[in-house]
């Protein structure tokens, strides 16, 4: 076994041992907490109900009243049975059910029937203790439920008698105590931050619980200092993690003000740092760049969050702690991943996308990464995380990161066990525009190669020039002659056709604008691809591919150039080999 493989195995074993110990403590804490039957003093009353920023739909209230529970892309008619006792169609559906975020739809309906239905379902859950589903006991699901019940308490308690009020408060108190014991045992990343937020919500909402608020504020500050990086990114390097975090942090900041309590400085700093980063990751159409598990962009939620951005300062050009660079020229933007994998505990959704980029011009995306679907990610396996699913160079169909095997996934998740250690990037302005030169060593151990990429975006945003090179790690020692594929995944709205000389591709955008891709001296091919991050599910698309070998093409130069004028609808129809309308798969 090679030294690199031994190091990977040792790293995996260390993480497995820590997670095993953590899991054992979770089980012991669960038994000790007796979460659904514990005794203890419940708060006398709730003093505030924090705001819920998530979008609500009053028409969903009628579905819920009719016994149809549609979550996470799955619809389950319970037909008079308890939704908490039916076999869930997917783990994601169960998380949504037991998280009670759907109460906001009942509140939006604002009817006596909706209020009674909400109260009946909450009372049923309390009586059943979640119906025995282990997912209901997961710390991050419990935290989401506590937050939902507190935010929607005016709906739940309107018209309730005192006996229900007391049962409701006792259940909230039991779940909050369990979260307090389980917070350090919760998986790292957003789940642990959600637990910290739930404890702070409870401390602010419960009357007279000063000790809980003080402890929860300290816990929240500790997590925010660790998870929100100095440049405003999230420790997982997932852009959409910032949206999820801000949906909890902004109402929390308001709740501190409503209680006339001093928020932790870390909360204020985290909000101030994260706001510019949310804008940093957006393309001209408002969609997020597809890096490290971002998935489809929920434009309404992003717009809601950005409405709280009072400063609206200039866009950051670099995010060195998060590992991203943004090139802006005229209406065009290029976002580049120039970071190493996140820590193992926060890498369960991380991708092998080192030096991948996305290109957009105005409100139209051109080059993308494949991203991930909103629901049903497990069914696609590791395919969306592979380097081949990103717009970058791939050696021998091998990813630049290695993920934990399937056997370890049950305990550890598909964490990153090895990947680029040294990712170096330099951004500079030149007479031609703005340029970034970056390298990563993700292929150093297996192939003895360093991938170097240079991208230059013109000041007018009408031209993106790139060079990709593979350099031997050890000078004078030639690497093996492996196959190389340079991939550029196209947005589903882009139609493409290979040029007559076979060394480029004509691209037609939905607006009628045309772009020309060229790779002089290399054969250009169009291959099928999948855009996982479609708003309505995965969509078929295409990718431009340049095939070569390490020794045959030590340097590949290429460019995207905007064409003058409108290609026209007829021209677009001729240049595509596919149907004009989007196709769902």
FENWOGI-V422335 format. One record per run of one state. SS is the DSSP state (alpha for helix, beta for strand, coil for the rest). FROM is the first residue (numbers start at 1). TO is the last residue. If there is no record, write none. Layout:
ss/from/to
SS/FROM/TO
SS/FROM/TO
This chain:
ss/from/to
coil/1/2
alpha/3/33
coil/34/45
beta/46/46
coil/47/58
alpha/59/65
coil/66/67
beta/68/71
coil/72/73
beta/74/77
coil/78/90
alpha/91/99
coil/100/102
alpha/103/109
coil/110/111
alpha/112/132
coil/133/133
alpha/134/137
coil/138/138
alpha/139/151
coil/152/152
alpha/153/157
coil/158/161
alpha/162/185
coil/186/189
alpha/190/205
beta/206/206
coil/207/209
alpha/210/227
beta/228/228
coil/229/233
beta/234/234
coil/235/238
alpha/239/258
coil/259/264
alpha/265/280
coil/281/281
beta/282/282
coil/283/287
beta/288/288
coil/289/298
alpha/299/306
coil/307/317
beta/318/319
coil/320/323
beta/324/329
coil/330/331
beta/332/337
coil/338/343
alpha/344/346
coil/347/356
beta/357/361
coil/362/363
beta/364/368
coil/369/376
alpha/377/380
coil/381/382
alpha/383/385
coil/386/386
alpha/387/389
coil/390/392
beta/393/395
coil/396/397
beta/398/398
coil/399/401
beta/402/403
coil/404/405
alpha/406/412
coil/413/415
beta/416/418
coil/419/422
beta/423/429
coil/430/432
beta/433/440
coil/441/443
alpha/444/447
coil/448/448
beta/449/458
coil/459/462
beta/463/472
coil/473/482
beta/483/490
coil/491/494
beta/495/498
coil/499/503
beta/504/508
coil/509/512
beta/513/518
coil/519/523
beta/524/531
coil/532/538
beta/539/549
coil/550/554
beta/555/566
coil/567/568
alpha/569/575
coil/576/583
beta/584/584
coil/585/585
